[in-house]
Amino acid sequence: MTIRFREALIAVALIASGSAAQAHTKLVASTPAANANVAKPTTISMSFNEKVVPTFSGADVVMTAMPGMANHKPMKLSGLKPSWSADGKTLTLTAGRAFSVGTYQVAWHAAGADTHRMQGSFSFSVK
């Protein structure tokens, strides 16, 4: 193997590993959208930039405010059914009934093929 050929192989390997190391799962869209004011949804969908590993991914939804209740403590919602799209990029949480009027925060976590856990959150309101 010539020195130039070996150097070229090493350069290609370094470039490929550097690109993979910097690629992390990111939320690219949600429904409802961040800061949206929507009419009684029954689902929350989150789309990521890459296929995620469901075992290391999910979301929690907390009702943070309710009209007429000044001292409303954050209330974690239970009973939301998670499902993943066929391509593994979209998580949908389905409620048994429409979300009540109020403000909600969605805290998500997701890991792609590199298993590096990323997380974030967004809020929306139901009118």
N, C-alpha and C positions, 0 to 999 in steps of 0.2 A: 504494500500500500504506500503510495507516495505521500510525502509530507503535505502537499497542497490538498490532496484528496481527503486526508485525515483532518486537516484544519477545516475544510469545507463541511465535513460531517459534524464536527464539533460545533461549528457555527450554527448549522441547521438545528441541531439538538438544543442548543442554548436558546435560540429564537423560539422554537416550539414550546419549550418548557416555560419560558418567560411569559408567553401569551396565555398559556393554560393557568399559570399561577395568578395572573391578574384578573381572570374571568370569574366573577362572583355573581350569584343569583341576585337579581334586582326585580322589584315590583315595577312593571311598566304600565299597568292600567288596573282600574278597579271599577266595579259597578255595585253600589253607587260610587261615584268619583269622590276623591278627597274634597272636603268642604262643601259638598253638594247638599241641597235641601230638596228632598224627594218625598213623594207620596207613598207611604206604606209599602215598602218592598217586602218580599218574602224570601229573597236570596241576597247574598253578598258574594260577588265573584272577584277573584284576584288573579291577574295574569302576570306571569314572570317571563324574563328574557330567555330562559332556558328550561329544559326539563328538570324537574326537581325530584328528590328522593322523598316519597310520601312519609316514610318512617321518621324522617328528620324534619318534617315540614308541617305547618298547621297555622291556626289562628285562634285567638280568643276575642270575643266581642263583649264590651262592657257598656252598659247604659250609664252615661255620665251626668245627664240632666233630664229632668222631667218638668213640663210646664206646671206651675202652681205649687211646686215643692222646692222652696228655697234651699233647704238643707238636704237635698237628695244625695245620699251616699252612692258611690259607684256600685253598680249591680252587674255582676258577671252573668251573661246569658248562658243557659244550659239547654241541652236538647237540640242544638244545631247539628244537622247531618252533613258531614263533609263528603264531597265527591271530587274526583279528579277527571279532567278531560282526557281523551284518548291519547293526545300527544304529551301528557304529563306536565303541561305548562300552566294550566288554569285550575285553581281550587275554587269550588263553589260550596258555600255554606247555605243550607236550606233550613228555614224555620217552619214549624208546624202551622204557624199563622203569621199574619203581617206584623211587622215591627210597630210597636206603639209610638205615638208622638213623643219626641224627645231627641236627645243628642247621644250619639254612639261613637265609641272609639274601637277600632279594629287594630289589634297588635298581632302582626304576622311574624313567622320565622320560617325560613326555607333554606335548604341546602341542595346544591346541584351535585354533579358527578364528583367534584372535588371534596364533597362532604363538609365544606366550610360553611358553618351556620351564619346566615345573615338575618337581620331582623329590622323591623320598622313598624310604623303605625300611621294611621290616617283616621280622620273623623268625618262624620256626616250627620245630618239632621233629618228627622222625619217630621213632615208637617201634617 
